[in-house]
Amino acid sequence: MKSKIQVVPAILTDEPNSLRDMLSVAETFTDFVQIDIMDGAFVSSKSITAQDIFEVNPSLKWEAHLMINNPEMYVNDYARAGAQKIIFHYEATQSHDKIINTIHNAGLQAGIAINPDTEISTLDSLVKDLDSVLFMSVIPGYYGSKFIPEVLNKIRAFCNKYPNVPVGIDGGIKENNIETVAKSGVNYICVGSAVFCQDNPAESYYRLQKLFNA
């Protein structure tokens, strides 16, 4: 029997009031979300900050997806804001071991994200210390970016090589590619616009959860 695939709603906004509203909506159908953090440098868009999240004080459990340069400088900020996990991008830092240790020393789980053109071999020396790996299936930075199907081959290869490492996928997941994505070996799927940009986010979330686990 295959493990159930978790759908993780991904919140992306540059407005603290919008963050508060999206969290309130998410509370009606889930107890865990991902909050996307962008600095306008690593990706061209810019979003809310750790201080914004701290002031909103989410009641849900959440992980921070840091699409920012030099993420090692901000671990304590997101720990203070209440994150359970920090996911940083392989491409955003040269201090991979350092940031993993810093995250774990802060009492949080450490995840790494890789962009579509980054090879899985770059993770070989890091896997033993990671709590999860997140594969980007879009060029990151926006809701509604175009899905890159070739990433699924990388996920299959990684899962064959490291079957015990939790794997996620993030970006461009819609009902028309659900079946293929669900068969790639992922444990969880981060979904943004397919939930929050729909007329009924809760209904969309439950429908996606059902379809992914059909």
C-alpha positions in Angstrom: 0.0 0.0 0.0 1.5 3.3 -1.0 1.9 6.1 1.5 -0.6 9.0 1.3 0.7 12.1 -0.5 0.3 15.2 1.6 -0.9 18.4 -0.1 0.8 21.5 1.5 -0.9 24.8 0.7 1.8 27.4 -0.2 1.2 31.0 0.8 2.9 33.7 -1.4 2.2 37.3 -0.8 3.9 40.7 -0.2 1.1 42.1 2.0 0.9 41.3 5.8 -2.9 41.7 5.7 -3.1 39.3 2.8 -1.0 36.8 4.8 -3.4 37.1 7.7 -6.4 36.5 5.4 -4.7 33.5 3.6 -3.9 31.9 6.9 -7.4 32.4 8.1 -8.7 30.7 5.0 -6.1 27.8 5.3 -7.2 27.2 8.9 -10.6 25.9 7.6 -9.0 23.0 5.8 -5.5 22.3 7.0 -3.2 22.4 10.0 0.1 23.0 8.1 1.2 25.5 5.4 4.3 26.6 3.6 5.1 30.3 3.6 7.2 31.5 0.7 9.8 34.1 1.4 11.4 36.0 -1.5 14.0 38.8 -1.4 13.8 40.4 -4.8 17.4 39.2 -5.5 17.5 35.4 -5.6 14.2 35.6 -7.3 12.8 38.8 -8.9 9.7 39.0 -6.7 9.7 40.2 -3.1 7.4 39.0 -0.3 6.7 39.3 3.3 9.4 39.1 5.9 10.0 37.1 9.1 8.9 40.2 11.1 5.6 40.2 9.2 5.0 36.6 10.1 6.0 37.2 13.7 3.5 40.0 14.0 0.7 38.0 12.4 1.6 35.0 14.7 0.1 32.1 12.8 -1.9 29.6 14.7 -1.2 26.9 12.1 2.1 25.0 12.0 4.2 26.2 9.1 7.5 25.9 7.2 9.5 28.7 5.7 10.6 28.3 2.1 13.4 30.8 1.8 13.9 31.9 -1.8 16.6 34.3 -0.7 20.3 34.8 -1.0 22.5 34.0 2.0 19.7 32.3 3.9 22.1 31.4 6.8 21.8 35.0 7.9 18.1 34.7 8.6 17.6 31.3 10.3 17.1 32.8 13.8 14.5 35.3 12.5 12.3 32.5 11.1 12.8 30.4 14.2 11.7 33.3 16.3 8.7 33.8 14.0 7.6 30.2 14.8 8.6 28.0 11.8 8.8 24.2 12.3 11.1 23.8 9.3 13.3 26.0 7.2 13.8 25.1 3.5 16.7 26.9 1.8 17.8 26.8 -1.8 21.0 25.0 -2.7 21.8 27.7 -5.2 21.4 30.6 -2.7 24.4 29.9 -0.5 27.9 28.4 -0.4 27.5 27.4 3.3 25.2 24.4 3.0 26.6 22.4 6.0 26.7 25.6 8.1 23.1 26.5 7.5 21.8 22.9 8.1 23.6 22.9 11.4 22.3 26.3 12.3 18.7 25.2 11.5 19.1 22.0 13.6 20.7 23.9 16.5 17.7 26.2 16.5 15.5 23.1 17.1 14.0 23.1 13.6 13.9 20.6 10.7 16.2 21.4 7.7 15.1 21.1 4.1 16.8 22.0 0.9 15.2 23.1 -2.4 16.8 22.7 -5.8 15.9 24.6 -9.0 15.0 22.7 -12.1 18.4 22.9 -13.7 20.4 21.8 -10.6 21.7 18.2 -10.7 20.7 15.8 -7.9 24.4 14.8 -7.5 25.0 18.1 -5.8 23.1 16.8 -2.8 25.1 13.6 -2.3 27.2 15.0 0.5 24.3 16.7 2.2 21.5 14.1 2.2 22.5 12.4 5.4 21.8 15.6 7.4 18.6 16.8 5.6 15.1 16.2 6.8 13.6 16.7 3.3 14.4 17.7 -0.3 12.1 20.0 -2.3 12.2 19.8 -6.1 11.2 23.0 -7.8 9.1 22.2 -10.9 9.0 25.8 -12.1 11.4 28.7 -12.2 10.6 30.0 -8.7 9.1 33.3 -7.7 5.5 33.6 -8.9 2.1 31.9 -8.5 1.1 30.2 -11.8 4.5 29.6 -13.3 4.8 27.0 -16.1 5.3 23.4 -15.0 8.6 21.8 -16.1 7.8 18.0 -16.5 11.5 17.0 -16.9 11.9 17.5 -13.1 9.8 14.4 -12.5 12.7 12.3 -14.0 15.0 13.8 -11.5 12.6 13.0 -8.7 12.4 9.4 -9.8 16.2 9.1 -9.9 16.6 10.7 -6.5 14.0 8.5 -4.9 15.7 5.4 -6.4 19.0 6.5 -4.9 17.7 7.8 -1.6 14.4 6.0 -0.9 14.2 7.0 2.8 14.5 10.8 2.3 11.2 12.6 2.2 10.7 14.4 -1.1 8.4 17.2 -2.1 7.6 19.0 -5.3 6.7 22.7 -5.7 5.3 24.7 -8.6 2.8 24.4 -11.4 0.8 21.5 -10.0 -2.7 21.4 -11.5 -5.4 18.9 -12.0 -4.2 18.2 -15.5 -0.8 16.9 -14.3 -1.8 15.3 -11.0 -1.6 11.7 -12.1 1.9 11.9 -13.4 3.2 13.9 -10.5 1.6 11.5 -7.9 3.5 8.6 -9.6 6.9 10.2 -9.4 7.6 9.1 -5.8 6.9 12.4 -4.0 5.7 12.4 -0.4 4.2 15.9 -0.5 3.1 18.4 -3.0 3.2 22.2 -2.4 0.3 23.9 -4.1 -0.3 27.7 -4.3 -2.5 29.1 -7.0 -4.4 25.8 -7.5 -5.8 26.4 -3.9 -5.6 30.1 -3.1 -6.5 31.5 -6.5 -9.7 29.4 -6.8 -13.2 30.5 -5.9 -13.4 28.0 -3.1 -9.9 27.2 -1.7 -11.1 24.6 0.8 -13.0 22.7 -1.9 -10.0 22.9 -4.2 -7.7 21.6 -1.5 -9.9 18.6 -0.7 -10.3 17.8 -4.4 -6.6 17.9 -5.0 -5.9 15.8 -1.9 -8.4 13.2 -3.2 -7.0 13.2 -6.7 -3.4 12.9 -5.6 -4.3 9.8 -3.6 -6.8 8.2 -6.0 
